[in-house]
């Protein structure tokens, strides 16, 4: 494929074509407000998120945030950091391997594994860890970056 054709596939992408191996991380502390906001958006009022006594007696031993709160940090990473503005998920394959509780510091990470030269599409490795370094979510995703600059 010609170099001109390769460059055109990423024309207009604000942060340009990312390099394989590039990564970004972002951290935040979960709160009860996260649970409430997510419930208001989705209707997920699972007692594991609201009933402290029940949740503490469960296998989790604590109130936990919804999986969407845990994975939400990855939305911010791809849309703001890498590949950056205009990026949306095309597909995801995630495993939720450890529950995240309230007031836990989580760190999301995305790493570019493959970049298509003809289209602004990347395959990325994704993870979310707690402050002890335990993996809470792991997997892969395919993302598309909408060109936002005028060509």
Secondary structure, 3 states (H helix, E strand, C coil): CCHHHHHHCCCCCCCCCCCCCCEEEEEEECCHHHHHHHHHHHCCCCHHHHCHHHHHHCCCCCCECCHHHHHHHHHHHHHHHCCCCCEEEEEEEEEECCCCECCCEEEEEEEEEEECCCCCEEEEEEEEEECCCCEEEEEEEEEEECCCCCC
